[in-house]
């Protein structure tokens, strides 16, 4: 896997369009770009980074 943040979203929609979504830094939520409201689905954000022992 590459370093970075990855979103996993549980949805029943099969016409999902990532271009309509954004990460809101202030609320730490995935939001609809047009409405600015948090999406109505469960999601998990994973941060992948190198492990230095």
ModelCIF file with pLDDT and N, C-alpha, C, O atoms, coordinates in Angstrom:
data_MODEL
#
_entry.id   MODEL 
#
_entity.id                         1 
_entity.type                       polymer 
_entity.pdbx_number_of_molecules   1 
#
_entity_poly.entity_id                      1 
_entity_poly.type                           'polypeptide(L)' 
_entity_poly.nstd_linkage                   no 
_entity_poly.nstd_monomer                   no 
_entity_poly.pdbx_seq_one_letter_code       
;(UNK)(UNK)(UNK)(UNK)(UNK)(UNK)(UNK)(UNK)(UNK)(UNK)(UNK)(UNK)(UNK)(UNK)(UNK)(UNK)
(UNK)(UNK)(UNK)(UNK)(UNK)(UNK)(UNK)(UNK)(UNK)(UNK)(UNK)(UNK)(UNK)(UNK)(UNK)(UNK)
(UNK)(UNK)(UNK)(UNK)(UNK)(UNK)(UNK)(UNK)(UNK)(UNK)(UNK)(UNK)(UNK)(UNK)(UNK)(UNK)
(UNK)(UNK)(UNK)(UNK)(UNK)
;
_entity_poly.pdbx_seq_one_letter_code_can   XXXXXXXXXXXXXXXXXXXXXXXXXXXXXXXXXXXXXXXXXXXXXXXXXXXXX 
_entity_poly.pdbx_strand_id                 A 
#
loop_
_entity_poly_seq.entity_id 
_entity_poly_seq.num 
_entity_poly_seq.mon_id 
_entity_poly_seq.hetero 
1 1  UNK n 
1 2  UNK n 
1 3  UNK n 
1 4  UNK n 
1 5  UNK n 
1 6  UNK n 
1 7  UNK n 
1 8  UNK n 
1 9  UNK n 
1 10 UNK n 
1 11 UNK n 
1 12 UNK n 
1 13 UNK n 
1 14 UNK n 
1 15 UNK n 
1 16 UNK n 
1 17 UNK n 
1 18 UNK n 
1 19 UNK n 
1 20 UNK n 
1 21 UNK n 
1 22 UNK n 
1 23 UNK n 
1 24 UNK n 
1 25 UNK n 
1 26 UNK n 
1 27 UNK n 
1 28 UNK n 
1 29 UNK n 
1 30 UNK n 
1 31 UNK n 
1 32 UNK n 
1 33 UNK n 
1 34 UNK n 
1 35 UNK n 
1 36 UNK n 
1 37 UNK n 
1 38 UNK n 
1 39 UNK n 
1 40 UNK n 
1 41 UNK n 
1 42 UNK n 
1 43 UNK n 
1 44 UNK n 
1 45 UNK n 
1 46 UNK n 
1 47 UNK n 
1 48 UNK n 
1 49 UNK n 
1 50 UNK n 
1 51 UNK n 
1 52 UNK n 
1 53 UNK n 
#
_struct_asym.id          A 
_struct_asym.entity_id   1 
#
loop_
_ma_qa_metric.id 
_ma_qa_metric.mode 
_ma_qa_metric.name 
_ma_qa_metric.software_group_id 
_ma_qa_metric.type 
1 global pLDDT . pLDDT 
2 local  pLDDT . pLDDT 
#
_ma_qa_metric_global.metric_id      1 
_ma_qa_metric_global.metric_value   90.28 
_ma_qa_metric_global.model_id       1 
_ma_qa_metric_global.ordinal_id     1 
#
loop_
_ma_qa_metric_local.label_asym_id 
_ma_qa_metric_local.label_comp_id 
_ma_qa_metric_local.label_seq_id 
_ma_qa_metric_local.metric_id 
_ma_qa_metric_local.metric_value 
_ma_qa_metric_local.model_id 
_ma_qa_metric_local.ordinal_id 
A UNK 1  2 75.00 1 1  
A UNK 2  2 87.00 1 2  
A UNK 3  2 92.00 1 3  
A UNK 4  2 92.00 1 4  
A UNK 5  2 90.00 1 5  
A UNK 6  2 92.00 1 6  
A UNK 7  2 91.00 1 7  
A UNK 8  2 92.00 1 8  
A UNK 9  2 90.00 1 9  
A UNK 10 2 92.00 1 10 
A UNK 11 2 87.00 1 11 
A UNK 12 2 86.00 1 12 
A UNK 13 2 83.00 1 13 
A UNK 14 2 84.00 1 14 
A UNK 15 2 83.00 1 15 
A UNK 16 2 80.00 1 16 
A UNK 17 2 89.00 1 17 
A UNK 18 2 89.00 1 18 
A UNK 19 2 94.00 1 19 
A UNK 20 2 93.00 1 20 
A UNK 21 2 93.00 1 21 
A UNK 22 2 94.00 1 22 
A UNK 23 2 91.00 1 23 
A UNK 24 2 92.00 1 24 
A UNK 25 2 89.00 1 25 
A UNK 26 2 91.00 1 26 
A UNK 27 2 90.00 1 27 
A UNK 28 2 89.00 1 28 
A UNK 29 2 92.00 1 29 
A UNK 30 2 94.00 1 30 
A UNK 31 2 95.00 1 31 
A UNK 32 2 94.00 1 32 
A UNK 33 2 94.00 1 33 
A UNK 34 2 94.00 1 34 
A UNK 35 2 93.00 1 35 
A UNK 36 2 90.00 1 36 
A UNK 37 2 93.00 1 37 
A UNK 38 2 93.00 1 38 
A UNK 39 2 91.00 1 39 
A UNK 40 2 89.00 1 40 
A UNK 41 2 90.00 1 41 
A UNK 42 2 93.00 1 42 
A UNK 43 2 93.00 1 43 
A UNK 44 2 94.00 1 44 
A UNK 45 2 92.00 1 45 
A UNK 46 2 93.00 1 46 
A UNK 47 2 93.00 1 47 
A UNK 48 2 94.00 1 48 
A UNK 49 2 94.00 1 49 
A UNK 50 2 91.00 1 50 
A UNK 51 2 89.00 1 51 
A UNK 52 2 86.00 1 52 
A UNK 53 2 81.00 1 53 
#
loop_
_atom_site.group_PDB 
_atom_site.id 
_atom_site.type_symbol 
_atom_site.label_atom_id 
_atom_site.label_alt_id 
_atom_site.label_comp_id 
_atom_site.label_asym_id 
_atom_site.label_entity_id 
_atom_site.label_seq_id 
_atom_site.pdbx_PDB_ins_code 
_atom_site.Cartn_x 
_atom_site.Cartn_y 
_atom_site.Cartn_z 
_atom_site.occupancy 
_atom_site.B_iso_or_equiv 
_atom_site.pdbx_formal_charge 
_atom_site.auth_seq_id 
_atom_site.auth_comp_id 
_atom_site.auth_asym_id 
_atom_site.auth_atom_id 
_atom_site.pdbx_PDB_model_num 
ATOM 1   N N  . UNK A 1 1  ? 0.835   -1.181 0.000  1.00 75.00 ? 1  UNK A N  1 
ATOM 2   C CA . UNK A 1 1  ? 0.000   0.000  0.000  1.00 75.00 ? 1  UNK A CA 1 
ATOM 3   C C  . UNK A 1 1  ? 0.881   1.246  0.000  1.00 75.00 ? 1  UNK A C  1 
ATOM 4   O O  . UNK A 1 1  ? 1.997   1.245  0.519  1.00 75.00 ? 1  UNK A O  1 
ATOM 5   N N  . UNK A 1 2  ? 0.361   2.276  -0.579 1.00 87.00 ? 2  UNK A N  1 
ATOM 6   C CA . UNK A 1 2  ? 1.062   3.569  -0.581 1.00 87.00 ? 2  UNK A CA 1 
ATOM 7   C C  . UNK A 1 2  ? 0.776   4.317  0.712  1.00 87.00 ? 2  UNK A C  1 
ATOM 8   O O  . UNK A 1 2  ? -0.248  4.092  1.357  1.00 87.00 ? 2  UNK A O  1 
ATOM 9   N N  . UNK A 1 3  ? 1.687   5.208  1.086  1.00 92.00 ? 3  UNK A N  1 
ATOM 10  C CA . UNK A 1 3  ? 1.441   6.088  2.233  1.00 92.00 ? 3  UNK A CA 1 
ATOM 11  C C  . UNK A 1 3  ? 0.254   6.991  1.910  1.00 92.00 ? 3  UNK A C  1 
ATOM 12  O O  . UNK A 1 3  ? 0.080   7.410  0.765  1.00 92.00 ? 3  UNK A O  1 
ATOM 13  N N  . UNK A 1 4  ? -0.554  7.286  2.914  1.00 92.00 ? 4  UNK A N  1 
ATOM 14  C CA . UNK A 1 4  ? -1.655  8.213  2.721  1.00 92.00 ? 4  UNK A CA 1 
ATOM 15  C C  . UNK A 1 4  ? -2.867  7.812  3.539  1.00 92.00 ? 4  UNK A C  1 
ATOM 16  O O  . UNK A 1 4  ? -2.810  6.897  4.361  1.00 92.00 ? 4  UNK A O  1 
ATOM 17  N N  . UNK A 1 5  ? -3.961  8.510  3.300  1.00 90.00 ? 5  UNK A N  1 
ATOM 18  C CA . UNK A 1 5  ? -5.227  8.224  3.969  1.00 90.00 ? 5  UNK A CA 1 
ATOM 19  C C  . UNK A 1 5  ? -6.164  7.540  2.982  1.00 90.00 ? 5  UNK A C  1 
ATOM 20  O O  . UNK A 1 5  ? -6.231  7.901  1.807  1.00 90.00 ? 5  UNK A O  1 
ATOM 21  N N  . UNK A 1 6  ? -6.881  6.549  3.486  1.00 92.00 ? 6  UNK A N  1 
ATOM 22  C CA . UNK A 1 6  ? -7.797  5.771  2.657  1.00 92.00 ? 6  UNK A CA 1 
ATOM 23  C C  . UNK A 1 6  ? -9.175  5.774  3.297  1.00 92.00 ? 6  UNK A C  1 
ATOM 24  O O  . UNK A 1 6  ? -9.292  5.599  4.510  1.00 92.00 ? 6  UNK A O  1 
ATOM 25  N N  . UNK A 1 7  ? -10.219 5.969  2.500  1.00 91.00 ? 7  UNK A N  1 
ATOM 26  C CA . UNK A 1 7  ? -11.597 5.993  3.003  1.00 91.00 ? 7  UNK A CA 1 
ATOM 27  C C  . UNK A 1 7  ? -12.305 4.707  2.605  1.00 91.00 ? 7  UNK A C  1 
ATOM 28  O O  . UNK A 1 7  ? -12.221 4.264  1.459  1.00 91.00 ? 7  UNK A O  1 
ATOM 29  N N  . UNK A 1 8  ? -13.002 4.115  3.567  1.00 92.00 ? 8  UNK A N  1 
ATOM 30  C CA . UNK A 1 8  ? -13.849 2.954  3.330  1.00 92.00 ? 8  UNK A CA 1 
ATOM 31  C C  . UNK A 1 8  ? -15.261 3.398  3.708  1.00 92.00 ? 8  UNK A C  1 
ATOM 32  O O  . UNK A 1 8  ? -15.515 3.787  4.848  1.00 92.00 ? 8  UNK A O  1 
ATOM 33  N N  . UNK A 1 9  ? -16.171 3.336  2.743  1.00 90.00 ? 9  UNK A N  1 
ATOM 34  C CA . UNK A 1 9  ? -17.532 3.824  2.985  1.00 90.00 ? 9  UNK A CA 1 
ATOM 35  C C  . UNK A 1 9  ? -18.538 2.710  2.757  1.00 90.00 ? 9  UNK A C  1 
ATOM 36  O O  . UNK A 1 9  ? -18.487 2.019  1.739  1.00 90.00 ? 9  UNK A O  1 
ATOM 37  N N  . UNK A 1 10 ? -19.461 2.534  3.712  1.00 92.00 ? 10 UNK A N  1 
ATOM 38  C CA . UNK A 1 10 ? -20.531 1.549  3.603  1.00 92.00 ? 10 UNK A CA 1 
ATOM 39  C C  . UNK A 1 10 ? -21.760 2.268  3.047  1.00 92.00 ? 10 UNK A C  1 
ATOM 40  O O  . UNK A 1 10 ? -22.324 3.143  3.704  1.00 92.00 ? 10 UNK A O  1 
ATOM 41  N N  . UNK A 1 11 ? -22.164 1.899  1.852  1.00 87.00 ? 11 UNK A N  1 
ATOM 42  C CA . UNK A 1 11 ? -23.303 2.558  1.221  1.00 87.00 ? 11 UNK A CA 1 
ATOM 43  C C  . UNK A 1 11 ? -24.149 1.560  0.448  1.00 87.00 ? 11 UNK A C  1 
ATOM 44  O O  . UNK A 1 11 ? -23.664 0.505  0.041  1.00 87.00 ? 11 UNK A O  1 
ATOM 45  N N  . UNK A 1 12 ? -25.400 1.896  0.250  1.00 86.00 ? 12 UNK A N  1 
ATOM 46  C CA . UNK A 1 12 ? -26.277 1.058  -0.570 1.00 86.00 ? 12 UNK A CA 1 
ATOM 47  C C  . UNK A 1 12 ? -26.453 1.667  -1.967 1.00 86.00 ? 12 UNK A C  1 
ATOM 48  O O  . UNK A 1 12 ? -27.235 1.162  -2.772 1.00 86.00 ? 12 UNK A O  1 
ATOM 49  N N  . UNK A 1 13 ? -25.738 2.732  -2.246 1.00 83.00 ? 13 UNK A N  1 
ATOM 50  C CA . UNK A 1 13 ? -25.821 3.377  -3.558 1.00 83.00 ? 13 UNK A CA 1 
ATOM 51  C C  . UNK A 1 13 ? -24.844 2.709  -4.522 1.00 83.00 ? 13 UNK A C  1 
ATOM 52  O O  . UNK A 1 13 ? -23.694 2.450  -4.167 1.00 83.00 ? 13 UNK A O  1 
ATOM 53  N N  . UNK A 1 14 ? -25.299 2.434  -5.734 1.00 84.00 ? 14 UNK A N  1 
ATOM 54  C CA . UNK A 1 14 ? -24.397 1.851  -6.726 1.00 84.00 ? 14 UNK A CA 1 
ATOM 55  C C  . UNK A 1 14 ? -23.979 2.868  -7.789 1.00 84.00 ? 14 UNK A C  1 
ATOM 56  O O  . UNK A 1 14 ? -23.313 2.506  -8.759 1.00 84.00 ? 14 UNK A O  1 
ATOM 57  N N  . UNK A 1 15 ? -24.357 4.119  -7.618 1.00 83.00 ? 15 UNK A N  1 
ATOM 58  C CA . UNK A 1 15 ? -23.936 5.185  -8.539 1.00 83.00 ? 15 UNK A CA 1 
ATOM 59  C C  . UNK A 1 15 ? -23.060 6.202  -7.793 1.00 83.00 ? 15 UNK A C  1 
ATOM 60  O O  . UNK A 1 15 ? -23.198 7.412  -7.976 1.00 83.00 ? 15 UNK A O  1 
ATOM 61  N N  . UNK A 1 16 ? -22.157 5.682  -6.946 1.00 80.00 ? 16 UNK A N  1 
ATOM 62  C CA . UNK A 1 16 ? -21.298 6.486  -6.098 1.00 80.00 ? 16 UNK A CA 1 
ATOM 63  C C  . UNK A 1 16 ? -20.379 7.369  -6.935 1.00 80.00 ? 16 UNK A C  1 
ATOM 64  O O  . UNK A 1 16 ? -19.805 6.899  -7.918 1.00 80.00 ? 16 UNK A O  1 
ATOM 65  N N  . UNK A 1 17 ? -20.229 8.648  -6.561 1.00 89.00 ? 17 UNK A N  1 
ATOM 66  C CA . UNK A 1 17 ? -19.382 9.571  -7.305 1.00 89.00 ? 17 UNK A CA 1 
ATOM 67  C C  . UNK A 1 17 ? -18.471 10.321 -6.333 1.00 89.00 ? 17 UNK A C  1 
ATOM 68  O O  . UNK A 1 17 ? -18.901 11.260 -5.663 1.00 89.00 ? 17 UNK A O  1 
ATOM 69  N N  . UNK A 1 18 ? -17.202 9.894  -6.265 1.00 89.00 ? 18 UNK A N  1 
ATOM 70  C CA . UNK A 1 18 ? -16.247 10.494 -5.336 1.00 89.00 ? 18 UNK A CA 1 
ATOM 71  C C  . UNK A 1 18 ? -16.018 11.981 -5.615 1.00 89.00 ? 18 UNK A C  1 
ATOM 72  O O  . UNK A 1 18 ? -15.658 12.728 -4.705 1.00 89.00 ? 18 UNK A O  1 
ATOM 73  N N  . UNK A 1 19 ? -16.218 12.414 -6.841 1.00 94.00 ? 19 UNK A N  1 
ATOM 74  C CA . UNK A 1 19 ? -15.964 13.821 -7.176 1.00 94.00 ? 19 UNK A CA 1 
ATOM 75  C C  . UNK A 1 19 ? -16.950 14.771 -6.497 1.00 94.00 ? 19 UNK A C  1 
ATOM 76  O O  . UNK A 1 19 ? -16.721 15.980 -6.478 1.00 94.00 ? 19 UNK A O  1 
ATOM 77  N N  . UNK A 1 20 ? -18.038 14.246 -5.942 1.00 93.00 ? 20 UNK A N  1 
ATOM 78  C CA . UNK A 1 20 ? -19.029 15.076 -5.249 1.00 93.00 ? 20 UNK A CA 1 
ATOM 79  C C  . UNK A 1 20 ? -18.758 15.177 -3.755 1.00 93.00 ? 20 UNK A C  1 
ATOM 80  O O  . UNK A 1 20 ? -19.525 15.802 -3.024 1.00 93.00 ? 20 UNK A O  1 
ATOM 81  N N  . UNK A 1 21 ? -17.654 14.556 -3.294 1.00 93.00 ? 21 UNK A N  1 
ATOM 82  C CA . UNK A 1 21 ? -17.343 14.523 -1.866 1.00 93.00 ? 21 UNK A CA 1 
ATOM 83  C C  . UNK A 1 21 ? -16.043 15.241 -1.557 1.00 93.00 ? 21 UNK A C  1 
ATOM 84  O O  . UNK A 1 21 ? -15.198 15.427 -2.432 1.00 93.00 ? 21 UNK A O  1 
ATOM 85  N N  . UNK A 1 22 ? -15.891 15.640 -0.306 1.00 94.00 ? 22 UNK A N  1 
ATOM 86  C CA . UNK A 1 22 ? -14.665 16.308 0.143  1.00 94.00 ? 22 UNK A CA 1 
ATOM 87  C C  . UNK A 1 22 ? -14.440 15.984 1.612  1.00 94.00 ? 22 UNK A C  1 
ATOM 88  O O  . UNK A 1 22 ? -15.371 15.618 2.329  1.00 94.00 ? 22 UNK A O  1 
ATOM 89  N N  . UNK A 1 23 ? -13.191 16.123 2.053  1.00 91.00 ? 23 UNK A N  1 
ATOM 90  C CA . UNK A 1 23 ? -12.843 15.959 3.470  1.00 91.00 ? 23 UNK A CA 1 
ATOM 91  C C  . UNK A 1 23 ? -12.904 17.328 4.128  1.00 91.00 ? 23 UNK A C  1 
ATOM 92  O O  . UNK A 1 23 ? -12.226 18.257 3.688  1.00 91.00 ? 23 UNK A O  1 
ATOM 93  N N  . UNK A 1 24 ? -13.707 17.465 5.173  1.00 92.00 ? 24 UNK A N  1 
ATOM 94  C CA . UNK A 1 24 ? -13.817 18.709 5.918  1.00 92.00 ? 24 UNK A CA 1 
ATOM 95  C C  . UNK A 1 24 ? -12.857 18.630 7.097  1.00 92.00 ? 24 UNK A C  1 
ATOM 96  O O  . UNK A 1 24 ? -13.092 17.878 8.043  1.00 92.00 ? 24 UNK A O  1 
ATOM 97  N N  . UNK A 1 25 ? -11.780 19.400 7.044  1.00 89.00 ? 25 UNK A N  1 
ATOM 98  C CA . UNK A 1 25 ? -10.737 19.349 8.067  1.00 89.00 ? 25 UNK A CA 1 
ATOM 99  C C  . UNK A 1 25 ? -11.288 19.785 9.431  1.00 89.00 ? 25 UNK A C  1 
ATOM 100 O O  . UNK A 1 25 ? -10.934 19.198 10.454 1.00 89.00 ? 25 UNK A O  1 
ATOM 101 N N  . UNK A 1 26 ? -12.134 20.791 9.453  1.00 91.00 ? 26 UNK A N  1 
ATOM 102 C CA . UNK A 1 26 ? -12.657 21.312 10.719 1.00 91.00 ? 26 UNK A CA 1 
ATOM 103 C C  . UNK A 1 26 ? -13.528 20.320 11.472 1.00 91.00 ? 26 UNK A C  1 
ATOM 104 O O  . UNK A 1 26 ? -13.409 20.187 12.690 1.00 91.00 ? 26 UNK A O  1 
ATOM 105 N N  . UNK A 1 27 ? -14.405 19.622 10.752 1.00 90.00 ? 27 UNK A N  1 
ATOM 106 C CA . UNK A 1 27 ? -15.310 18.670 11.404 1.00 90.00 ? 27 UNK A CA 1 
ATOM 107 C C  . UNK A 1 27 ? -14.806 17.238 11.347 1.00 90.00 ? 27 UNK A C  1 
ATOM 108 O O  . UNK A 1 27 ? -15.384 16.346 11.969 1.00 90.00 ? 27 UNK A O  1 
ATOM 109 N N  . UNK A 1 28 ? -13.706 17.012 10.587 1.00 89.00 ? 28 UNK A N  1 
ATOM 110 C CA . UNK A 1 28 ? -13.160 15.663 10.415 1.00 89.00 ? 28 UNK A CA 1 
ATOM 111 C C  . UNK A 1 28 ? -14.209 14.701 9.846  1.00 89.00 ? 28 UNK A C  1 
ATOM 112 O O  . UNK A 1 28 ? -14.329 13.558 10.288 1.00 89.00 ? 28 UNK A O  1 
ATOM 113 N N  . UNK A 1 29 ? -14.963 15.188 8.859  1.00 92.00 ? 29 UNK A N  1 
ATOM 114 C CA . UNK A 1 29 ? -16.023 14.400 8.224  1.00 92.00 ? 29 UNK A CA 1 
ATOM 115 C C  . UNK A 1 29 ? -15.887 14.421 6.711  1.00 92.00 ? 29 UNK A C  1 
ATOM 116 O O  . UNK A 1 29 ? -15.332 15.359 6.140  1.00 92.00 ? 29 UNK A O  1 
ATOM 117 N N  . UNK A 1 30 ? -16.394 13.386 6.072  1.00 94.00 ? 30 UNK A N  1 
ATOM 118 C CA . UNK A 1 30 ? -16.562 13.402 4.622  1.00 94.00 ? 30 UNK A CA 1 
ATOM 119 C C  . UNK A 1 30 ? -17.887 14.101 4.365  1.00 94.00 ? 30 UNK A C  1 
ATOM 120 O O  . UNK A 1 30 ? -18.916 13.721 4.924  1.00 94.00 ? 30 UNK A O  1 
ATOM 121 N N  . UNK A 1 31 ? -17.859 15.120 3.521  1.00 95.00 ? 31 UNK A N  1 
ATOM 122 C CA . UNK A 1 31 ? -19.063 15.917 3.278  1.00 95.00 ? 31 UNK A CA 1 
ATOM 123 C C  . UNK A 1 31 ? -19.400 15.977 1.792  1.00 95.00 ? 31 UNK A C  1 
ATOM 124 O O  . UNK A 1 31 ? -18.546 15.776 0.929  1.00 95.00 ? 31 UNK A O  1 
ATOM 125 N N  . UNK A 1 32 ? -20.659 16.258 1.526  1.00 94.00 ? 32 UNK A N  1 
ATOM 126 C CA . UNK A 1 32 ? -21.121 16.533 0.171  1.00 94.00 ? 32 UNK A CA 1 
ATOM 127 C C  . UNK A 1 32 ? -20.609 17.924 -0.195 1.00 94.00 ? 32 UNK A C  1 
ATOM 128 O O  . UNK A 1 32 ? -20.849 18.878 0.544  1.00 94.00 ? 32 UNK A O  1 
ATOM 129 N N  . UNK A 1 33 ? -19.908 18.057 -1.321 1.00 94.00 ? 33 UNK A N  1 
ATOM 130 C CA . UNK A 1 33 ? -19.321 19.350 -1.704 1.00 94.00 ? 33 UNK A CA 1 
ATOM 131 C C  . UNK A 1 33 ? -20.364 20.441 -1.874 1.00 94.00 ? 33 UNK A C  1 
ATOM 132 O O  . UNK A 1 33 ? -20.131 21.585 -1.486 1.00 94.00 ? 33 UNK A O  1 
ATOM 133 N N  . UNK A 1 34 ? -21.512 20.100 -2.450 1.00 94.00 ? 34 UNK A N  1 
ATOM 134 C CA . UNK A 1 34 ? -22.540 21.111 -2.714 1.00 94.00 ? 34 UNK A CA 1 
ATOM 135 C C  . UNK A 1 34 ? -23.263 21.537 -1.439 1.00 94.00 ? 34 UNK A C  1 
ATOM 136 O O  . UNK A 1 34 ? -23.431 22.731 -1.189 1.00 94.00 ? 34 UNK A O  1 
ATOM 137 N N  . UNK A 1 35 ? -23.689 20.569 -0.639 1.00 93.00 ? 35 UNK A N  1 
ATOM 138 C CA . UNK A 1 35 ? -24.482 20.867 0.559  1.00 93.00 ? 35 UNK A CA 1 
ATOM 139 C C  . UNK A 1 35 ? -23.607 21.209 1.765  1.00 93.00 ? 35 UNK A C  1 
ATOM 140 O O  . UNK A 1 35 ? -24.041 21.931 2.663  1.00 93.00 ? 35 UNK A O  1 
ATOM 141 N N  . UNK A 1 36 ? -22.374 20.690 1.787  1.00 90.00 ? 36 UNK A N  1 
ATOM 142 C CA . UNK A 1 36 ? -21.501 20.905 2.935  1.00 90.00 ? 36 UNK A CA 1 
ATOM 143 C C  . UNK A 1 36 ? -21.860 20.053 4.136  1.00 90.00 ? 36 UNK A C  1 
ATOM 144 O O  . UNK A 1 36 ? -21.270 20.201 5.207  1.00 90.00 ? 36 UNK A O  1 
ATOM 145 N N  . UNK A 1 37 ? -22.825 19.161 3.964  1.00 93.00 ? 37 UNK A N  1 
ATOM 146 C CA . UNK A 1 37 ? -23.285 18.307 5.065  1.00 93.00 ? 37 UNK A CA 1 
ATOM 147 C C  . UNK A 1 37 ? -22.560 16.968 5.044  1.00 93.00 ? 37 UNK A C  1 
ATOM 148 O O  . UNK A 1 37 ? -22.170 16.474 3.986  1.00 93.00 ? 37 UNK A O  1 
ATOM 149 N N  . UNK A 1 38 ? -22.386 16.389 6.225  1.00 93.00 ? 38 UNK A N  1 
ATOM 150 C CA . UNK A 1 38 ? -21.762 15.066 6.332  1.00 93.00 ? 38 UNK A CA 1 
ATOM 151 C C  . UNK A 1 38 ? -22.600 14.044 5.575  1.00 93.00 ? 38 UNK A C  1 
ATOM 152 O O  . UNK A 1 38 ? -23.827 14.131 5.535  1.00 93.00 ? 38 UNK A O  1 
ATOM 153 N N  . UNK A 1 39 ? -21.911 13.070 4.973  1.00 91.00 ? 39 UNK A N  1 
ATOM 154 C CA . UNK A 1 39 ? -22.642 12.033 4.232  1.00 91.00 ? 39 UNK A CA 1 
ATOM 155 C C  . UNK A 1 39 ? -23.388 11.130 5.215  1.00 91.00 ? 39 UNK A C  1 
ATOM 156 O O  . UNK A 1 39 ? -22.924 10.939 6.338  1.00 91.00 ? 39 UNK A O  1 
ATOM 157 N N  . UNK A 1 40 ? -24.533 10.571 4.816  1.00 89.00 ? 40 UNK A N  1 
ATOM 158 C CA . UNK A 1 40 ? -25.352 9.767  5.727  1.00 89.00 ? 40 UNK A CA 1 
ATOM 159 C C  . UNK A 1 40 ? -24.979 8.278  5.724  1.00 89.00 ? 40 UNK A C  1 
ATOM 160 O O  . UNK A 1 40 ? -25.861 7.421  5.770  1.00 89.00 ? 40 UNK A O  1 
ATOM 161 N N  . UNK A 1 41 ? -23.688 7.971  5.670  1.00 90.00 ? 41 UNK A N  1 
ATOM 162 C CA . UNK A 1 41 ? -23.247 6.578  5.630  1.00 90.00 ? 41 UNK A CA 1 
ATOM 163 C C  . UNK A 1 41 ? -22.135 6.357  6.648  1.00 90.00 ? 41 UNK A C  1 
ATOM 164 O O  . UNK A 1 41 ? -21.460 7.301  7.057  1.00 90.00 ? 41 UNK A O  1 
ATOM 165 N N  . UNK A 1 42 ? -21.950 5.110  7.050  1.00 93.00 ? 42 UNK A N  1 
ATOM 166 C CA . UNK A 1 42 ? -20.828 4.747  7.914  1.00 93.00 ? 42 UNK A CA 1 
ATOM 167 C C  . UNK A 1 42 ? -19.550 4.788  7.099  1.00 93.00 ? 42 UNK A C  1 
ATOM 168 O O  . UNK A 1 42 ? -19.536 4.391  5.934  1.00 93.00 ? 42 UNK A O  1 
ATOM 169 N N  . UNK A 1 43 ? -18.479 5.268  7.709  1.00 93.00 ? 43 UNK A N  1 
ATOM 170 C CA . UNK A 1 43 ? -17.195 5.251  7.018  1.00 93.00 ? 43 UNK A CA 1 
ATOM 171 C C  . UNK A 1 43 ? -16.046 5.194  8.012  1.00 93.00 ? 43 UNK A C  1 
ATOM 172 O O  . UNK A 1 43 ? -16.198 5.494  9.196  1.00 93.00 ? 43 UNK A O  1 
ATOM 173 N N  . UNK A 1 44 ? -14.897 4.799  7.489  1.00 94.00 ? 44 UNK A N  1 
ATOM 174 C CA . UNK A 1 44 ? -13.685 4.660  8.280  1.00 94.00 ? 44 UNK A CA 1 
ATOM 175 C C  . UNK A 1 44 ? -12.543 5.249  7.471  1.00 94.00 ? 44 UNK A C  1 
ATOM 176 O O  . UNK A 1 44 ? -12.423 4.966  6.279  1.00 94.00 ? 44 UNK A O  1 
ATOM 177 N N  . UNK A 1 45 ? -11.708 6.060  8.093  1.00 92.00 ? 45 UNK A N  1 
ATOM 178 C CA . UNK A 1 45 ? -10.529 6.629  7.437  1.00 92.00 ? 45 UNK A CA 1 
ATOM 179 C C  . UNK A 1 45 ? -9.298  5.947  8.039  1.00 92.00 ? 45 UNK A C  1 
ATOM 180 O O  . UNK A 1 45 ? -9.111  5.941  9.256  1.00 92.00 ? 45 UNK A O  1 
ATOM 181 N N  . UNK A 1 46 ? -8.465  5.373  7.170  1.00 93.00 ? 46 UNK A N  1 
ATOM 182 C CA . UNK A 1 46 ? -7.228  4.719  7.607  1.00 93.00 ? 46 UNK A CA 1 
ATOM 183 C C  . UNK A 1 46 ? -6.029  5.549  7.159  1.00 93.00 ? 46 UNK A C  1 
ATOM 184 O O  . UNK A 1 46 ? -5.984  6.020  6.023  1.00 93.00 ? 46 UNK A O  1 
ATOM 185 N N  . UNK A 1 47 ? -5.073  5.723  8.038  1.00 93.00 ? 47 UNK A N  1 
ATOM 186 C CA . UNK A 1 47 ? -3.831  6.438  7.713  1.00 93.00 ? 47 UNK A CA 1 
ATOM 187 C C  . UNK A 1 47 ? -2.719  5.393  7.628  1.00 93.00 ? 47 UNK A C  1 
ATOM 188 O O  . UNK A 1 47 ? -2.465  4.669  8.591  1.00 93.00 ? 47 UNK A O  1 
ATOM 189 N N  . UNK A 1 48 ? -2.057  5.318  6.472  1.00 94.00 ? 48 UNK A N  1 
ATOM 190 C CA . UNK A 1 48 ? -0.958  4.390  6.253  1.00 94.00 ? 48 UNK A CA 1 
ATOM 191 C C  . UNK A 1 48 ? 0.340   5.200  6.225  1.00 94.00 ? 48 UNK A C  1 
ATOM 192 O O  . UNK A 1 48 ? 0.457   6.168  5.474  1.00 94.00 ? 48 UNK A O  1 
ATOM 193 N N  . UNK A 1 49 ? 1.301   4.803  7.039  1.00 94.00 ? 49 UNK A N  1 
ATOM 194 C CA . UNK A 1 49 ? 2.594   5.487  7.074  1.00 94.00 ? 49 UNK A CA 1 
ATOM 195 C C  . UNK A 1 49 ? 3.687   4.456  7.377  1.00 94.00 ? 49 UNK A C  1 
ATOM 196 O O  . UNK A 1 49 ? 3.401   3.381  7.904  1.00 94.00 ? 49 UNK A O  1 
ATOM 197 N N  . UNK A 1 50 ? 4.929   4.787  7.045  1.00 91.00 ? 50 UNK A N  1 
ATOM 198 C CA . UNK A 1 50 ? 6.019   3.843  7.300  1.00 91.00 ? 50 UNK A CA 1 
ATOM 199 C C  . UNK A 1 50 ? 6.206   3.569  8.792  1.00 91.00 ? 50 UNK A C  1 
ATOM 200 O O  . UNK A 1 50 ? 5.974   4.435  9.635  1.00 91.00 ? 50 UNK A O  1 
ATOM 201 N N  . UNK A 1 51 ? 6.622   2.366  9.089  1.00 89.00 ? 51 UNK A N  1 
ATOM 202 C CA . UNK A 1 51 ? 6.939   1.987  10.466 1.00 89.00 ? 51 UNK A CA 1 
ATOM 203 C C  . UNK A 1 51 ? 8.451   2.029  10.618 1.00 89.00 ? 51 UNK A C  1 
ATOM 204 O O  . UNK A 1 51 ? 9.177   1.372  9.871  1.00 89.00 ? 51 UNK A O  1 
ATOM 205 N N  . UNK A 1 52 ? 8.910   2.787  11.564 1.00 86.00 ? 52 UNK A N  1 
ATOM 206 C CA . UNK A 1 52 ? 10.350  2.871  11.838 1.00 86.00 ? 52 UNK A CA 1 
ATOM 207 C C  . UNK A 1 52 ? 10.607  2.262  13.196 1.00 86.00 ? 52 UNK A C  1 
ATOM 208 O O  . UNK A 1 52 ? 10.097  2.741  14.208 1.00 86.00 ? 52 UNK A O  1 
ATOM 209 N N  . UNK A 1 53 ? 11.392  1.211  13.216 1.00 81.00 ? 53 UNK A N  1 
ATOM 210 C CA . UNK A 1 53 ? 11.679  0.503  14.458 1.00 81.00 ? 53 UNK A CA 1 
ATOM 211 C C  . UNK A 1 53 ? 12.902  1.059  15.157 1.00 81.00 ? 53 UNK A C  1 
ATOM 212 O O  . UNK A 1 53 ? 13.280  0.570  16.222 1.00 81.00 ? 53 UNK A O  1 
#
